[in-house]
């Protein structure tokens, strides 16, 4: 199985900060990488697929990059509604696997 | 706009069975793969199963293989998850998700989830 490792597991940041979350795959997955946002008590929401393509309706402060084994999710200017937990997932092969999540908290 | 509504969760004893349903609307259901993803209390997301549209290929996590069965009824726009031999480790919020295409990709849209609790 492909292991997905996110870092950091959590971070504290202020409104307006630039935030970067990394996701590393245990083997190459080309660009078959998605990012999700989950707020407390809510279902996950798709943010990015194919490593860098924004899902329709997702604000432009979100961006993704990477290919192969190393990927990043960047929030260019953190907004109050962006405080949440973020997950990456590889869909290169089955079984699909998620990263353990990165919790973005208010500093 | 896609809508997914899960149902069928509840309290079940260890060793018991439960069938989850996910009613879909707002998109051409038969043209998309559908998945189940679960989240144990306070934990991260765990992929459970995917059923392709078109060829009806099924895929399962090792943790549920042989115990869970995913199926779909395109005439009812509904996907199911039959869960047998349930154990405490299956306690979780189960999400239904629409994937990006028929042959499976990423979960592009998620339902609100249905809670399964396995306890005596």
Boltz contact constraints between the chains, C-beta under 6 A:
constraints:
  - contact:
      token1: [A, 34]
      token2: [B, 106]
      max_distance: 6.0
  - contact:
      token1: [A, 43]
      token2: [B, 110]
      max_distance: 6.0
  - contact:
      token1: [A, 43]
      token2: [B, 112]
      max_distance: 6.0
  - contact:
      token1: [A, 43]
      token2: [B, 113]
      max_distance: 6.0
  - contact:
      token1: [A, 44]
      token2: [B, 110]
      max_distance: 6.0
  - contact:
      token1: [A, 46]
      token2: [B, 108]
      max_distance: 6.0
  - contact:
      token1: [A, 49]
      token2: [B, 106]
      max_distance: 6.0
  - contact:
      token1: [A, 87]
      token2: [B, 45]
      max_distance: 6.0
  - contact:
      token1: [A, 91]
      token2: [B, 105]
      max_distance: 6.0
  - contact:
      token1: [A, 91]
      token2: [B, 106]
      max_distance: 6.0
  - contact:
      token1: [A, 94]
      token2: [B, 59]
      max_distance: 6.0
  - contact:
      token1: [A, 95]
      token2: [B, 61]
      max_distance: 6.0
  - contact:
      token1: [A, 96]
      token2: [B, 47]
      max_distance: 6.0
  - contact:
      token1: [A, 98]
      token2: [B, 45]
      max_distance: 6.0
  - contact:
      token1: [A, 100]
      token2: [B, 44]
      max_distance: 6.0
  - contact:
      token1: [A, 101]
      token2: [B, 44]
      max_distance: 6.0
